[in-house]
Amino acid sequence: MAYQSLYRRYRSGQFNELVGQEHVVTALKNAIAENRVGHAYLFSGPRGTGKTSTARILGKALNCTSLEADGEPCCKCDSCISFAEGSSYDLHELDAASNNGVEAIRDLISKVALGSPGRTKVYILDEVHMLTSGAENALLKTLEEPPSHVVFVLATTEPQKVVSTIRSRTQHFEFELIPANLLGEHLRWVANDSGLNVSDEMIDYVLRVGGGSARDALSALEQTLARGGTPDDDTAVEEVLDGIVLGDPSVVISGLSKAIQSGRPPRVIGEILIDRLRNAFLTAMGNSPDHLSDYQTEMSKNLSERMPLATITRSLETIGASLVGMRQSPDPRIDLEVAVLKLSHPKLQTDSNTILSRLDKIEHQLQGLGSSISSESPTPEKIDQNSANEDIAPSPIEEVSSVEELEPADDGILSLREVESIWPEIKKNLSGKAKARFSGGRFTSIEGGEVVFALPNEIHRDRCAECLSEVEESISMKLHRKTSIHLIVESGGQETILQEKPQTLSTVSRDEDVDVDSLEDADAAAGDGLSLVVDSFPGAKIVTDE
């Protein structure tokens, strides 16, 4: 028997042999078992995922004389054997890529009404999206109402190009790329069944080349075995990506020259770059494709960490545009070289996307710089104490959200002398209003844990009560304990204060920076003009009214 390629020898002959298409297999087997088979199906999906093989298995099951209960063909009866050999009169395949004219479809339609040896005649139209407009129109009527013994199966890799009138007359099944783990298991089974010696490195390479396609993977495996088991070297393509990441045009040109020297056309190199960048983009978005091998997954993760997301997006757009331009370019190599040079040397581009990419790169670098700075412990500088006292001005008292959080100290009792000693410094940092109003009184005693502050009259006391919380907070922060102030009117009025302790009744001195603008005007109903002046400047003394 003549040698057969691996993908032909191990082509699926039963539903349970299909890899990675369980959703399609389940639906078709149920339809066969329950006798609910449609008159027309549309199989779409990437190449090499089993569309045509599934159509043949469907035809085999519809004509099997010993059909199993679950809808699986027996593969032993004459009908099944003839389907497997391709000699069945019930199976008709038409390549719509080469037979896309009206005459080919009319010839097919003329044969549809003829009988067949089996129960069902199956027509498989491969690459149906390549039919001409006239051919599609000629097929419509027969596709809509075919004879009861006819089933149409349309297969395509580009379902969006199939006219809606045809899609609406079919049951559409979408085939998926085969996950890497399932395809890897299938390749190892094929190797063991064929007595082939394959390594894990070879399997990883075949999975990378196959890209989720069983047929492409088997072809790559066979080609690799023919070379003695040595996978193709992809270091040149990786060098191009490294040059884009580093922004080094010389590395990019060197890698691209090596890749072209190895015999790969520029368009193939561009497609490989697009595939690498797409995988890195999906990985960066947290959605790594299932058809990638462990090696590919790790490589995509590494690239996504080294290349900012904006750069990946711009690279996909730039290289994709170059692939489109290669179709009409006299030298596709130039298109690819210009594209990768623009990516490695952003100054060659001035569009908004490039500018955003530069900003993204700078942001990425700043984030790394910030993390490195935060990881280092700063070393405090030694400052001379004398020079610090001379050059650094006293800082204002820090604000606290709540004085109630300060607990009284347990190491001693608050004394009047302690309060009086800090009062001058406290007063310097008060607001102008509070400083002016509290300058006319004095601390007299400590009663019940409260500091008693005496004032000359009731009006003065009421004015000071408006600023009492500010003074209490300042004293509490300075003493590191909760301090309350009780305001009283000095017995004997203002004259008593002057006789007993004139030094404590200080007027607003010239060296104190009082915010005059913050002083409130006295109420007009408070008294005559002289009273208005007195109430407006609490703590002041009228020497003469001249």
Secondary structure, DSSP 4 states (H G I P E B T S, - for coil): -----HHHHT---SGGG-SS-HHHHHHHHHHHHTT---SEEEEE-STTSSHHHHHHHHHHHHH-TT--TTS---S-SHHHHHHHHT--TTEEEEETTTS-SHHHHHHHHHHHTS--SSS-EEEEEETGGG--HHHHHHHHHHHHS--TTEEEEEEES-GGGS-HHHHTTSEEEE--PPPHHHHHHHHHHHHHHHT----HHHHHHHHHHHTT-HHHHHHHHHHHHHTTSPPPP-HHHHHHHHHHHHT-HHHHHHHHHHHHHTT--HHHHHHHHHHHHHHHHHHHTT---TT--HHHHHHHHHHHHHS-HHHHHHHHHHHHHHHHHHTT-S-HHHHHHHHHHHHH-GGG--SHHHHHHHHHHHHHHHHHHHHHHHHSPP-PPP--HHHHHHHSPPPPPPP-S-GGGSPPPSS----HHHHHHHHHHHHHTS-HHHHHHHTT-EEEEEETTEEEEEESSHHHHHHHHTTHHHHHHHHHHHHTS--EEEEEEPTTHHHHHHHH-TTTS----TTS---GGGPPPPPGGG-SHHHHHHHHSTT-------
